[in-house]
Amino acid sequence: MSFQITVLKVLAGHPGGRATLSDLRCALAILISSSSDWTNRTKRLAARAPDLDILCQRCVLRDDTGWQISDVGQTFLASIDAPIPMTAGDEQSLEAVVSPAPLRPSPPFRLIGVNRRKAAPPPGAGSSTASGLVGNRNY
């Protein structure tokens, strides 16, 4: 889980919350190998979200150009970064479990096809017609 927290943190730190897969891998490698401080911090944050799955819970969106933290991911990250509320006896609770907002069914995907092939010329378009026009069209 701490790896997923690291992914959210890296994406949140990039402009627009978006990073290419190459940039994401590079930043993850640096953070994970930097020190035990980062690892310990992300483990503490991950303990607050034991059922985290950033892809299934739509915290991160992926496409051909890279990964992007979603509004759900931003809200979730802010909630686990928030200080744990104090109890009546001024002792912090040991653990406050946080989970992303419940999933709403996503609208069905609509596939859009782009036909990049040129249309075949109609029959007889390449020969002279009765009116004397030559069917030399750019399709």
A tleap script that builds the chain and sets N, CA, C and O, in Angstrom:
source leaprc.protein.ff14SB
mol = sequence {
  NMET SER PHE GLN ILE THR VAL LEU LYS VAL
  LEU ALA GLY HIE PRO GLY GLY ARG ALA THR
  LEU SER ASP LEU ARG CYS ALA LEU ALA ILE
  LEU ILE SER SER SER SER ASP TRP THR ASN
  ARG THR LYS ARG LEU ALA ALA ARG ALA PRO
  ASP LEU ASP ILE LEU CYS GLN ARG CYS VAL
  LEU ARG ASP ASP THR GLY TRP GLN ILE SER
  ASP VAL GLY GLN THR PHE LEU ALA SER ILE
  ASP ALA PRO ILE PRO MET THR ALA GLY ASP
  GLU GLN SER LEU GLU ALA VAL VAL SER PRO
  ALA PRO LEU ARG PRO SER PRO PRO PHE ARG
  LEU ILE GLY VAL ASN ARG ARG LYS ALA ALA
  PRO PRO PRO GLY ALA GLY SER SER THR ALA
  SER GLY LEU VAL GLY ASN ARG ASN CTYR
}
set mol.1.N position { 0.798 -1.191 0.000 }
set mol.1.CA position { 0.000 0.000 0.000 }
set mol.1.C position { 0.848 1.266 0.000 }
set mol.1.O position { 0.442 2.271 -0.585 }
set mol.2.N position { 2.006 1.243 0.637 }
set mol.2.CA position { 2.808 2.461 0.687 }
set mol.2.C position { 3.283 2.854 -0.706 }
set mol.2.O position { 3.496 4.036 -0.977 }
set mol.3.N position { 3.452 1.873 -1.595 }
set mol.3.CA position { 3.826 2.172 -2.985 }
set mol.3.C position { 2.715 2.994 -3.645 }
set mol.3.O position { 2.996 3.943 -4.378 }
set mol.4.N position { 1.468 2.635 -3.389 }
set mol.4.CA position { 0.343 3.359 -3.978 }
set mol.4.C position { 0.247 4.783 -3.429 }
set mol.4.O position { -0.118 5.707 -4.155 }
set mol.5.N position { 0.570 4.955 -2.170 }
set mol.5.CA position { 0.594 6.296 -1.577 }
set mol.5.C position { 1.682 7.116 -2.267 }
set mol.5.O position { 1.480 8.293 -2.566 }
set mol.6.N position { 2.830 6.498 -2.519 }
set mol.6.CA position { 3.925 7.185 -3.198 }
set mol.6.C position { 3.510 7.620 -4.594 }
set mol.6.O position { 3.838 8.727 -5.021 }
set mol.7.N position { 2.790 6.759 -5.310 }
set mol.7.CA position { 2.303 7.117 -6.645 }
set mol.7.C position { 1.398 8.347 -6.557 }
set mol.7.O position { 1.540 9.281 -7.346 }
set mol.8.N position { 0.472 8.348 -5.602 }
set mol.8.CA position { -0.421 9.501 -5.435 }
set mol.8.C position { 0.361 10.767 -5.108 }
set mol.8.O position { 0.079 11.832 -5.657 }
set mol.9.N position { 1.335 10.655 -4.223 }
set mol.9.CA position { 2.140 11.816 -3.839 }
set mol.9.C position { 2.917 12.367 -5.039 }
set mol.9.O position { 2.968 13.579 -5.244 }
set mol.10.N position { 3.521 11.472 -5.831 }
set mol.10.CA position { 4.292 11.911 -6.995 }
set mol.10.C position { 3.383 12.612 -7.994 }
set mol.10.O position { 3.719 13.690 -8.484 }
set mol.11.N position { 2.243 12.018 -8.301 }
set mol.11.CA position { 1.328 12.633 -9.265 }
set mol.11.C position { 0.818 13.982 -8.759 }
set mol.11.O position { 0.697 14.931 -9.534 }
set mol.12.N position { 0.522 14.067 -7.476 }
set mol.12.CA position { 0.029 15.327 -6.914 }
set mol.12.C position { 1.086 16.426 -7.021 }
set mol.12.O position { 0.748 17.608 -7.083 }
set mol.13.N position { 2.348 16.046 -7.043 }
set mol.13.CA position { 3.419 17.019 -7.137 }
set mol.13.C position { 3.758 17.461 -8.549 }
set mol.13.O position { 4.536 18.398 -8.725 }
set mol.14.N position { 3.200 16.817 -9.550 }
set mol.14.CA position { 3.452 17.192 -10.942 }
set mol.14.C position { 2.411 18.215 -11.410 }
set mol.14.O position { 1.289 18.239 -10.905 }
set mol.15.N position { 2.787 19.053 -12.372 }
set mol.15.CA position { 1.831 20.043 -12.902 }
set mol.15.C position { 0.576 19.354 -13.442 }
set mol.15.O position { 0.659 18.419 -14.239 }
set mol.16.N position { -0.561 19.823 -13.002 }
set mol.16.CA position { -1.828 19.251 -13.440 }
set mol.16.C position { -2.090 17.863 -12.893 }
set mol.16.O position { -3.062 17.218 -13.285 }
set mol.17.N position { -1.228 17.388 -11.984 }
set mol.17.CA position { -1.400 16.046 -11.428 }
set mol.17.C position { -1.125 14.948 -12.422 }
set mol.17.O position { -1.538 13.809 -12.205 }
set mol.18.N position { -0.431 15.257 -13.519 }
set mol.18.CA position { -0.189 14.298 -14.610 }
set mol.18.C position { 1.298 14.097 -14.800 }
set mol.18.O position { 2.088 15.036 -14.707 }
set mol.19.N position { 1.671 12.837 -15.072 }
set mol.19.CA position { 3.067 12.508 -15.362 }
set mol.19.C position { 3.103 11.384 -16.385 }
set mol.19.O position { 2.228 10.519 -16.409 }
set mol.20.N position { 4.127 11.411 -17.228 }
set mol.20.CA position { 4.310 10.294 -18.148 }
set mol.20.C position { 4.753 9.088 -17.329 }
set mol.20.O position { 5.215 9.238 -16.198 }
set mol.21.N position { 4.617 7.921 -17.884 }
set mol.21.CA position { 5.007 6.709 -17.174 }
set mol.21.C position { 6.504 6.735 -16.871 }
set mol.21.O position { 6.934 6.288 -15.808 }
set mol.22.N position { 7.287 7.255 -17.800 }
set mol.22.CA position { 8.734 7.354 -17.600 }
set mol.22.C position { 9.071 8.293 -16.432 }
set mol.22.O position { 9.896 7.957 -15.583 }
set mol.23.N position { 8.434 9.463 -16.393 }
set mol.23.CA position { 8.661 10.410 -15.292 }
set mol.23.C position { 8.211 9.825 -13.959 }
set mol.23.O position { 8.866 10.011 -12.934 }
set mol.24.N position { 7.098 9.122 -13.985 }
set mol.24.CA position { 6.568 8.513 -12.772 }
set mol.24.C position { 7.541 7.466 -12.230 }
set mol.24.O position { 7.835 7.445 -11.035 }
set mol.25.N position { 8.036 6.603 -13.110 }
set mol.25.CA position { 8.994 5.571 -12.684 }
set mol.25.C position { 10.256 6.184 -12.099 }
set mol.25.O position { 10.768 5.714 -11.083 }
set mol.26.N position { 10.751 7.221 -12.732 }
set mol.26.CA position { 11.970 7.889 -12.264 }
set mol.26.C position { 11.760 8.479 -10.870 }
set mol.26.O position { 12.587 8.277 -9.981 }
set mol.27.N position { 10.671 9.197 -10.675 }
set mol.27.CA position { 10.382 9.812 -9.375 }
set mol.27.C position { 10.167 8.750 -8.299 }
set mol.27.O position { 10.626 8.913 -7.169 }
set mol.28.N position { 9.476 7.668 -8.641 }
set mol.28.CA position { 9.249 6.588 -7.682 }
set mol.28.C position { 10.565 5.955 -7.264 }
set mol.28.O position { 10.780 5.693 -6.081 }
set mol.29.N position { 11.448 5.708 -8.225 }
set mol.29.CA position { 12.740 5.096 -7.920 }
set mol.29.C position { 13.552 5.977 -6.979 }
set mol.29.O position { 14.194 5.480 -6.053 }
set mol.30.N position { 13.522 7.275 -7.216 }
set mol.30.CA position { 14.271 8.204 -6.361 }
set mol.30.C position { 13.704 8.195 -4.943 }
set mol.30.O position { 14.457 8.087 -3.975 }
set mol.31.N position { 12.388 8.309 -4.816 }
set mol.31.CA position { 11.787 8.368 -3.480 }
set mol.31.C position { 11.936 7.068 -2.703 }
set mol.31.O position { 12.259 7.080 -1.516 }
set mol.32.N position { 11.702 5.961 -3.370 }
set mol.32.CA position { 11.750 4.673 -2.677 }
set mol.32.C position { 13.162 4.344 -2.206 }
set mol.32.O position { 13.343 3.718 -1.161 }
set mol.33.N position { 14.159 4.765 -2.973 }
set mol.33.CA position { 15.538 4.459 -2.584 }
set mol.33.C position { 16.199 5.584 -1.800 }
set mol.33.O position { 17.367 5.464 -1.432 }
set mol.34.N position { 15.478 6.680 -1.534 }
set mol.34.CA position { 16.098 7.847 -0.903 }
set mol.34.C position { 16.479 7.612 0.559 }
set mol.34.O position { 17.646 7.762 0.922 }
set mol.35.N position { 15.541 7.255 1.377 }
set mol.35.CA position { 15.851 7.048 2.798 }
set mol.35.C position { 14.715 6.297 3.461 }
set mol.35.O position { 13.641 6.108 2.891 }
set mol.36.N position { 14.985 5.882 4.668 }
set mol.36.CA position { 13.941 5.183 5.421 }
set mol.36.C position { 12.867 6.158 5.900 }
set mol.36.O position { 11.761 5.737 6.238 }
set mol.37.N position { 13.179 7.456 5.933 }
set mol.37.CA position { 12.177 8.439 6.352 }
set mol.37.C position { 10.954 8.405 5.440 }
set mol.37.O position { 9.817 8.388 5.912 }
set mol.38.N position { 11.200 8.395 4.127 }
set mol.38.CA position { 10.090 8.364 3.171 }
set mol.38.C position { 9.303 7.074 3.311 }
set mol.38.O position { 8.072 7.084 3.344 }
set mol.39.N position { 10.025 5.962 3.392 }
set mol.39.CA position { 9.368 4.658 3.505 }
set mol.39.C position { 8.522 4.594 4.768 }
set mol.39.O position { 7.380 4.135 4.727 }
set mol.40.N position { 9.064 5.046 5.877 }
set mol.40.CA position { 8.307 5.027 7.139 }
set mol.40.C position { 7.083 5.930 7.075 }
set mol.40.O position { 6.015 5.576 7.574 }
set mol.41.N position { 7.241 7.092 6.464 }
set mol.41.CA position { 6.105 8.017 6.345 }
set mol.41.C position { 4.989 7.406 5.514 }
set mol.41.O position { 3.826 7.448 5.914 }
set mol.42.N position { 5.331 6.837 4.359 }
set mol.42.CA position { 4.287 6.264 3.501 }
set mol.42.C position { 3.663 5.023 4.132 }
set mol.42.O position { 2.490 4.735 3.896 }
set mol.43.N position { 4.432 4.290 4.926 }
set mol.43.CA position { 3.851 3.142 5.639 }
set mol.43.C position { 2.828 3.612 6.669 }
set mol.43.O position { 1.776 2.994 6.834 }
set mol.44.N position { 3.141 4.712 7.365 }
set mol.44.CA position { 2.187 5.265 8.340 }
set mol.44.C position { 0.914 5.732 7.643 }
set mol.44.O position { -0.193 5.497 8.128 }
set mol.45.N position { 1.082 6.396 6.502 }
set mol.45.CA position { -0.096 6.852 5.758 }
set mol.45.C position { -0.892 5.661 5.215 }
set mol.45.O position { -2.123 5.670 5.244 }
set mol.46.N position { -0.194 4.646 4.724 }
set mol.46.CA position { -0.867 3.463 4.177 }
set mol.46.C position { -1.630 2.708 5.253 }
set mol.46.O position { -2.643 2.073 4.960 }
set mol.47.N position { -1.160 2.765 6.490 }
set mol.47.CA position { -1.872 2.104 7.590 }
set mol.47.C position { -3.240 2.741 7.811 }
set mol.47.O position { -4.141 2.099 8.350 }
set mol.48.N position { -3.401 3.997 7.400 }
set mol.48.CA position { -4.687 4.681 7.536 }
set mol.48.C position { -5.647 4.305 6.413 }
set mol.48.O position { -6.826 4.656 6.462 }
set mol.49.N position { -5.148 3.591 5.398 }
set mol.49.CA position { -5.982 3.198 4.254 }
set mol.49.C position { -5.641 1.767 3.850 }
set mol.49.O position { -5.073 1.546 2.780 }
set mol.50.N position { -5.977 0.804 4.685 }
set mol.50.CA position { -5.562 -0.573 4.413 }
set mol.50.C position { -6.185 -1.197 3.158 }
set mol.50.O position { -5.613 -2.130 2.595 }
set mol.51.N position { -7.319 -0.710 2.719 }
set mol.51.CA position { -7.987 -1.295 1.550 }
set mol.51.C position { -7.787 -0.470 0.286 }
set mol.51.O position { -8.579 -0.573 -0.650 }
set mol.52.N position { -6.753 0.334 0.249 }
set mol.52.CA position { -6.524 1.218 -0.882 }
set mol.52.C position { -6.158 0.444 -2.144 }
set mol.52.O position { -5.297 -0.435 -2.127 }
set mol.53.N position { -6.819 0.786 -3.218 }
set mol.53.CA position { -6.482 0.292 -4.558 }
set mol.53.C position { -6.679 1.485 -5.494 }
set mol.53.O position { -7.798 1.762 -5.928 }
set mol.54.N position { -5.598 2.181 -5.800 }
set mol.54.CA position { -5.701 3.464 -6.499 }
set mol.54.C position { -6.303 3.358 -7.892 }
set mol.54.O position { -6.873 4.328 -8.391 }
set mol.55.N position { -6.188 2.212 -8.521 }
set mol.55.CA position { -6.764 2.061 -9.859 }
set mol.55.C position { -8.243 1.701 -9.794 }
set mol.55.O position { -9.064 2.321 -10.470 }
set mol.56.N position { -8.583 0.717 -8.995 }
set mol.56.CA position { -9.991 0.303 -8.889 }
set mol.56.C position { -10.861 1.383 -8.255 }
set mol.56.O position { -12.040 1.505 -8.588 }
set mol.57.N position { -10.291 2.159 -7.351 }
set mol.57.CA position { -11.059 3.194 -6.672 }
set mol.57.C position { -10.987 4.534 -7.412 }
set mol.57.O position { -11.431 5.561 -6.899 }
set mol.58.N position { -10.434 4.510 -8.594 }
set mol.58.CA position { -10.361 5.672 -9.496 }
set mol.58.C position { -9.637 6.877 -8.884 }
set mol.58.O position { -9.998 8.026 -9.141 }
set mol.59.N position { -8.619 6.600 -8.078 }
set mol.59.CA position { -7.787 7.679 -7.548 }
set mol.59.C position { -6.797 8.142 -8.616 }
set mol.59.O position { -6.323 9.278 -8.593 }
set mol.60.N position { -6.498 7.247 -9.546 }
set mol.60.CA position { -5.558 7.532 -10.628 }
set mol.60.C position { -6.208 7.143 -11.941 }
set mol.60.O position { -6.852 6.099 -12.049 }
set mol.61.N position { -6.033 7.994 -12.934 }
set mol.61.CA position { -6.528 7.724 -14.283 }
set mol.61.C position { -5.336 7.467 -15.182 }
set mol.61.O position { -4.320 8.154 -15.077 }
set mol.62.N position { -5.449 6.485 -16.064 }
set mol.62.CA position { -4.356 6.167 -16.979 }
set mol.62.C position { -4.832 6.307 -18.416 }
set mol.62.O position { -5.983 6.013 -18.741 }
set mol.63.N position { -3.919 6.763 -19.269 }
set mol.63.CA position { -4.180 6.796 -20.702 }
set mol.63.C position { -2.860 6.623 -21.436 }
set mol.63.O position { -1.837 6.326 -20.819 }
set mol.64.N position { -2.879 6.807 -22.747 }
set mol.64.CA position { -1.675 6.579 -23.545 }
set mol.64.C position { -0.547 7.551 -23.234 }
set mol.64.O position { 0.620 7.241 -23.477 }
set mol.65.N position { -0.876 8.714 -22.702 }
set mol.65.CA position { 0.152 9.715 -22.450 }
set mol.65.C position { 0.704 9.668 -21.032 }
set mol.65.O position { 1.709 10.321 -20.751 }
set mol.66.N position { 0.084 8.924 -20.137 }
set mol.66.CA position { 0.609 8.814 -18.779 }
set mol.66.C position { -0.466 8.580 -17.742 }
set mol.66.O position { -1.540 8.060 -18.044 }
set mol.67.N position { -0.166 8.966 -16.522 }
set mol.67.CA position { -1.064 8.787 -15.388 }
set mol.67.C position { -1.417 10.153 -14.822 }
set mol.67.O position { -0.628 11.094 -14.900 }
set mol.68.N position { -2.621 10.251 -14.247 }
set mol.68.CA position { -3.069 11.503 -13.652 }
set mol.68.C position { -3.850 11.204 -12.386 }
set mol.68.O position { -4.665 10.283 -12.348 }
set mol.69.N position { -3.592 11.992 -11.347 }
set mol.69.CA position { -4.359 11.845 -10.117 }
set mol.69.C position { -5.733 12.473 -10.357 }
set mol.69.O position { -5.831 13.573 -10.902 }
set mol.70.N position { -6.776 11.779 -9.953 }
set mol.70.CA position { -8.142 12.265 -10.158 }
set mol.70.C position { -8.567 13.133 -8.973 }
set mol.70.O position { -7.837 13.266 -7.991 }
set mol.71.N position { -9.758 13.720 -9.082 }
set mol.71.CA position { -10.306 14.487 -7.964 }
set mol.71.C position { -10.500 13.588 -6.746 }
set mol.71.O position { -10.277 14.011 -5.612 }
set mol.72.N position { -10.917 12.347 -6.987 }
set mol.72.CA position { -11.083 11.380 -5.892 }
set mol.72.C position { -9.734 11.154 -5.218 }
set mol.72.O position { -9.651 11.120 -3.990 }
set mol.73.N position { -8.681 11.000 -6.010 }
set mol.73.CA position { -7.344 10.794 -5.469 }
set mol.73.C position { -6.844 11.995 -4.690 }
set mol.73.O position { -6.238 11.842 -3.629 }
set mol.74.N position { -7.096 13.203 -5.212 }
set mol.74.CA position { -6.687 14.426 -4.514 }
set mol.74.C position { -7.388 14.535 -3.156 }
set mol.74.O position { -6.764 14.844 -2.140 }
set mol.75.N position { -8.686 14.275 -3.163 }
set mol.75.CA position { -9.462 14.350 -1.919 }
set mol.75.C position { -8.993 13.302 -0.920 }
set mol.75.O position { -8.841 13.583 0.269 }
set mol.76.N position { -8.766 12.094 -1.417 }
set mol.76.CA position { -8.289 11.015 -0.551 }
set mol.76.C position { -6.925 11.354 0.050 }
set mol.76.O position { -6.705 11.174 1.248 }
set mol.77.N position { -6.012 11.846 -0.792 }
set mol.77.CA position { -4.668 12.193 -0.330 }
set mol.77.C position { -4.733 13.284 0.746 }
set mol.77.O position { -4.016 13.224 1.744 }
set mol.78.N position { -5.585 14.263 0.535 }
set mol.78.CA position { -5.750 15.328 1.535 }
set mol.78.C position { -6.292 14.759 2.847 }
set mol.78.O position { -5.911 15.212 3.926 }
set mol.79.N position { -7.179 13.770 2.755 }
set mol.79.CA position { -7.777 13.212 3.972 }
set mol.79.C position { -6.775 12.391 4.779 }
set mol.79.O position { -6.830 12.398 6.009 }
set mol.80.N position { -5.863 11.685 4.115 }
set mol.80.CA position { -4.898 10.908 4.905 }
set mol.80.C position { -3.737 11.776 5.371 }
set mol.80.O position { -3.042 11.416 6.321 }
set mol.81.N position { -3.516 12.910 4.719 }
set mol.81.CA position { -2.480 13.842 5.159 }
set mol.81.C position { -2.942 14.704 6.321 }
set mol.81.O position { -2.126 15.290 7.032 }
set mol.82.N position { -4.253 14.780 6.514 }
set mol.82.CA position { -4.794 15.611 7.598 }
set mol.82.C position { -4.388 15.022 8.948 }
set mol.82.O position { -4.306 13.803 9.099 }
set mol.83.N position { -4.138 15.877 9.909 }
set mol.83.CA position { -3.789 15.372 11.244 }
set mol.83.C position { -4.930 14.550 11.831 }
set mol.83.O position { -6.104 14.811 11.570 }
set mol.84.N position { -4.567 13.572 12.610 }
set mol.84.CA position { -5.561 12.740 13.283 }
set mol.84.C position { -6.157 13.566 14.423 }
set mol.84.O position { -5.418 14.144 15.219 }
set mol.85.N position { -7.503 13.625 14.507 }
set mol.85.CA position { -8.125 14.452 15.549 }
set mol.85.C position { -7.752 13.983 16.953 }
set mol.85.O position { -7.545 12.794 17.196 }
set mol.86.N position { -7.674 14.936 17.859 }
set mol.86.CA position { -7.350 14.637 19.261 }
set mol.86.C position { -8.596 14.094 19.959 }
set mol.86.O position { -9.721 14.469 19.626 }
set mol.87.N position { -8.380 13.212 20.924 }
set mol.87.CA position { -9.495 12.686 21.706 }
set mol.87.C position { -9.719 13.583 22.924 }
set mol.87.O position { -8.975 14.539 23.143 }
set mol.88.N position { -10.725 13.275 23.697 }
set mol.88.CA position { -11.075 14.100 24.855 }
set mol.88.C position { -9.938 14.159 25.866 }
set mol.88.O position { -9.765 15.177 26.536 }
set mol.89.N position { -9.163 13.094 25.988 }
set mol.89.CA position { -8.067 13.055 26.957 }
set mol.89.C position { -6.772 13.607 26.391 }
set mol.89.O position { -5.704 13.350 26.947 }
set mol.90.N position { -6.838 14.375 25.276 }
set mol.90.CA position { -5.675 14.939 24.599 }
set mol.90.C position { -4.669 13.887 24.143 }
set mol.90.O position { -3.485 14.186 23.987 }
set mol.91.N position { -5.127 12.675 23.933 }
set mol.91.CA position { -4.273 11.639 23.372 }
set mol.91.C position { -4.760 11.357 21.964 }
set mol.91.O position { -5.958 11.211 21.722 }
set mol.92.N position { -3.816 11.284 21.042 }
set mol.92.CA position { -4.213 10.971 19.670 }
set mol.92.C position { -4.582 9.501 19.575 }
set mol.92.O position { -3.947 8.643 20.188 }
set mol.93.N position { -5.612 9.228 18.798 }
set mol.93.CA position { -5.929 7.833 18.547 }
set mol.93.C position { -4.784 7.239 17.744 }
set mol.93.O position { -4.175 7.928 16.927 }
set mol.94.N position { -4.494 5.988 17.967 }
set mol.94.CA position { -3.343 5.371 17.316 }
set mol.94.C position { -3.504 5.302 15.817 }
set mol.94.O position { -2.531 5.430 15.074 }
set mol.95.N position { -4.709 5.102 15.377 }
set mol.95.CA position { -4.902 4.935 13.948 }
set mol.95.C position { -6.289 5.412 13.552 }
set mol.95.O position { -7.279 5.093 14.210 }
set mol.96.N position { -6.349 6.150 12.511 }
set mol.96.CA position { -7.634 6.565 11.956 }
set mol.96.C position { -7.678 6.033 10.532 }
set mol.96.O position { -6.871 6.424 9.689 }
set mol.97.N position { -8.608 5.154 10.273 }
set mol.97.CA position { -8.697 4.532 8.961 }
set mol.97.C position { -9.502 5.430 8.038 }
set mol.97.O position { -10.580 5.907 8.394 }
set mol.98.N position { -8.961 5.653 6.843 }
set mol.98.CA position { -9.584 6.508 5.844 }
set mol.98.C position { -9.751 5.690 4.583 }
set mol.98.O position { -8.898 4.867 4.252 }
set mol.99.N position { -10.837 5.910 3.884 }
set mol.99.CA position { -11.002 5.245 2.589 }
set mol.99.C position { -11.536 6.257 1.580 }
set mol.99.O position { -12.217 7.214 1.948 }
set mol.100.N position { -11.219 6.035 0.298 }
set mol.100.CA position { -11.736 6.942 -0.728 }
set mol.100.C position { -13.251 6.922 -0.737 }
set mol.100.O position { -13.882 6.017 -0.189 }
set mol.101.N position { -13.817 7.922 -1.360 }
set mol.101.CA position { -15.267 8.002 -1.480 }
set mol.101.C position { -15.792 6.735 -2.158 }
set mol.101.O position { -15.103 6.152 -2.995 }
set mol.102.N position { -16.996 6.308 -1.806 }
set mol.102.CA position { -17.537 5.120 -2.437 }
set mol.102.C position { -17.644 5.311 -3.946 }
set mol.102.O position { -17.884 6.411 -4.444 }
set mol.103.N position { -17.459 4.215 -4.646 }
set mol.103.CA position { -17.491 4.265 -6.107 }
set mol.103.C position { -18.906 4.427 -6.620 }
set mol.103.O position { -19.841 3.782 -6.145 }
set mol.104.N position { -19.037 5.291 -7.586 }
set mol.104.CA position { -20.292 5.400 -8.304 }
set mol.104.C position { -20.098 4.664 -9.616 }
set mol.104.O position { -19.000 4.684 -10.173 }
set mol.105.N position { -21.126 4.021 -10.117 }
set mol.105.CA position { -20.944 3.334 -11.388 }
set mol.105.C position { -20.545 4.336 -12.463 }
set mol.105.O position { -21.139 5.407 -12.588 }
set mol.106.N position { -19.548 3.973 -13.220 }
set mol.106.CA position { -19.097 4.883 -14.274 }
set mol.106.C position { -19.988 4.713 -15.497 }
set mol.106.O position { -20.524 3.632 -15.741 }
set mol.107.N position { -20.141 5.783 -16.261 }
set mol.107.CA position { -20.944 5.657 -17.472 }
set mol.107.C position { -20.252 4.698 -18.432 }
set mol.107.O position { -19.027 4.575 -18.409 }
set mol.108.N position { -21.018 4.025 -19.266 }
set mol.108.CA position { -20.390 3.076 -20.185 }
set mol.108.C position { -19.462 3.809 -21.143 }
set mol.108.O position { -19.716 4.944 -21.545 }
set mol.109.N position { -18.377 3.124 -21.497 }
set mol.109.CA position { -17.443 3.716 -22.447 }
set mol.109.C position { -18.087 3.799 -23.813 }
set mol.109.O position { -18.813 2.896 -24.230 }
set mol.110.N position { -17.819 4.869 -24.490 }
set mol.110.CA position { -18.321 5.044 -25.840 }
set mol.110.C position { -17.124 5.030 -26.770 }
set mol.110.O position { -16.294 5.940 -26.752 }
set mol.111.N position { -17.047 4.012 -27.564 }
set mol.111.CA position { -15.931 3.891 -28.485 }
set mol.111.C position { -16.196 4.733 -29.718 }
set mol.111.O position { -17.270 4.674 -30.317 }
set mol.112.N position { -15.208 5.508 -30.079 }
set mol.112.CA position { -15.323 6.353 -31.252 }
set mol.112.C position { -14.243 5.914 -32.223 }
set mol.112.O position { -13.056 5.929 -31.895 }
set mol.113.N position { -14.654 5.529 -33.404 }
set mol.113.CA position { -13.697 5.098 -34.413 }
set mol.113.C position { -13.412 6.223 -35.389 }
set mol.113.O position { -14.308 6.970 -35.782 }
set mol.114.N position { -12.169 6.327 -35.765 }
set mol.114.CA position { -11.775 7.318 -36.758 }
set mol.114.C position { -11.268 6.546 -37.961 }
set mol.114.O position { -10.287 5.807 -37.869 }
set mol.115.N position { -11.937 6.719 -39.081 }
set mol.115.CA position { -11.555 6.018 -40.290 }
set mol.115.C position { -10.522 6.863 -41.027 }
set mol.115.O position { -10.854 7.908 -41.589 }
set mol.116.N position { -9.286 6.414 -41.024 }
set mol.116.CA position { -8.203 7.161 -41.648 }
set mol.116.C position { -7.961 6.701 -43.092 }
set mol.116.O position { -7.146 7.287 -43.805 }
set mol.117.N position { -8.661 5.668 -43.508 }
set mol.117.CA position { -8.509 5.203 -44.886 }
set mol.117.C position { -9.327 6.072 -45.810 }
set mol.117.O position { -10.379 6.592 -45.439 }
set mol.118.N position { -8.829 6.219 -47.010 }
set mol.118.CA position { -9.571 6.987 -48.006 }
set mol.118.C position { -10.677 6.111 -48.562 }
set mol.118.O position { -10.504 4.909 -48.762 }
set mol.119.N position { -11.802 6.732 -48.803 }
set mol.119.CA position { -12.944 6.004 -49.347 }
set mol.119.C position { -12.635 5.570 -50.776 }
set mol.119.O position { -11.967 6.278 -51.529 }
set mol.120.N position { -13.127 4.415 -51.122 }
set mol.120.CA position { -12.942 3.921 -52.487 }
set mol.120.C position { -13.780 4.768 -53.434 }
set mol.120.O position { -14.919 5.110 -53.116 }
set mol.121.N position { -13.224 5.111 -54.602 }
set mol.121.CA position { -14.007 5.918 -55.547 }
set mol.121.C position { -15.199 5.124 -56.058 }
set mol.121.O position { -15.136 3.904 -56.204 }
set mol.122.N position { -16.278 5.831 -56.326 }
set mol.122.CA position { -17.459 5.132 -56.840 }
set mol.122.C position { -17.136 4.504 -58.198 }
set mol.122.O position { -16.233 4.959 -58.900 }
set mol.123.N position { -17.867 3.475 -58.554 }
set mol.123.CA position { -17.607 2.815 -59.843 }
set mol.123.C position { -17.679 3.815 -60.991 }
set mol.123.O position { -18.607 4.619 -61.078 }
set mol.124.N position { -16.692 3.748 -61.860 }
set mol.124.CA position { -16.659 4.606 -63.030 }
set mol.124.C position { -16.099 5.982 -62.760 }
set mol.124.O position { -16.064 6.812 -63.668 }
set mol.125.N position { -15.659 6.257 -61.542 }
set mol.125.CA position { -15.154 7.585 -61.212 }
set mol.125.C position { -13.812 7.862 -61.881 }
set mol.125.O position { -13.450 9.025 -62.060 }
set mol.126.N position { -13.076 6.840 -62.248 }
set mol.126.CA position { -11.768 7.032 -62.840 }
set mol.126.C position { -11.814 7.169 -64.349 }
set mol.126.O position { -10.777 7.408 -64.969 }
set mol.127.N position { -12.965 7.026 -64.953 }
set mol.127.CA position { -13.058 7.124 -66.410 }
set mol.127.C position { -13.903 8.328 -66.797 }
set mol.127.O position { -14.567 8.923 -65.948 }
set mol.128.N position { -13.879 8.686 -68.073 }
set mol.128.CA position { -14.675 9.812 -68.557 }
set mol.128.C position { -16.139 9.474 -68.432 }
set mol.128.O position { -16.551 8.330 -68.628 }
set mol.129.N position { -16.902 10.460 -68.110 }
set mol.129.CA position { -18.337 10.250 -67.988 }
set mol.129.C position { -19.011 10.794 -69.231 }
set mol.129.O position { -18.358 11.360 -70.107 }
set mol.130.N position { -20.301 10.622 -69.301 }
set mol.130.CA position { -21.055 11.054 -70.473 }
set mol.130.C position { -21.004 12.562 -70.649 }
set mol.130.O position { -21.122 13.051 -71.772 }
set mol.131.N position { -20.833 13.305 -69.571 }
set mol.131.CA position { -20.795 14.752 -69.692 }
set mol.131.C position { -19.391 15.257 -70.032 }
set mol.131.O position { -19.193 16.465 -70.168 }
set mol.132.N position { -18.441 14.381 -70.169 }
set mol.132.CA position { -17.099 14.769 -70.540 }
set mol.132.C position { -16.212 15.096 -69.350 }
set mol.132.O position { -15.052 15.459 -69.542 }
set mol.133.N position { -16.710 14.980 -68.145 }
set mol.133.CA position { -15.893 15.239 -66.967 }
set mol.133.C position { -15.069 14.011 -66.626 }
set mol.133.O position { -15.540 12.880 -66.740 }
set mol.134.N position { -13.882 14.238 -66.221 }
set mol.134.CA position { -13.017 13.132 -65.798 }
set mol.134.C position { -13.122 13.042 -64.282 }
set mol.134.O position { -12.978 14.041 -63.578 }
set mol.135.N position { -13.369 11.863 -63.801 }
set mol.135.CA position { -13.546 11.641 -62.366 }
set mol.135.C position { -12.227 11.512 -61.614 }
set mol.135.O position { -11.938 10.449 -61.063 }
set mol.136.N position { -11.438 12.552 -61.580 }
set mol.136.CA position { -10.167 12.545 -60.850 }
set mol.136.C position { -10.370 13.275 -59.536 }
set mol.136.O position { -10.080 14.466 -59.422 }
set mol.137.N position { -10.863 12.563 -58.561 }
set mol.137.CA position { -11.185 13.151 -57.263 }
set mol.137.C position { -10.156 12.766 -56.233 }
set mol.137.O position { -9.542 11.702 -56.314 }
set mol.138.N position { -9.973 13.630 -55.273 }
set mol.138.CA position { -9.113 13.311 -54.123 }
set mol.138.C position { -9.989 12.837 -52.982 }
set mol.138.O position { -10.809 13.590 -52.457 }
set mol.139.N position { -9.813 11.620 -52.614 }
set mol.139.CA position { -10.603 11.059 -51.512 }
set mol.139.C position { -9.752 10.926 -50.293 }
set mol.139.O position { -10.229 10.472 -49.253 }
savepdb mol mol.pdb
quit
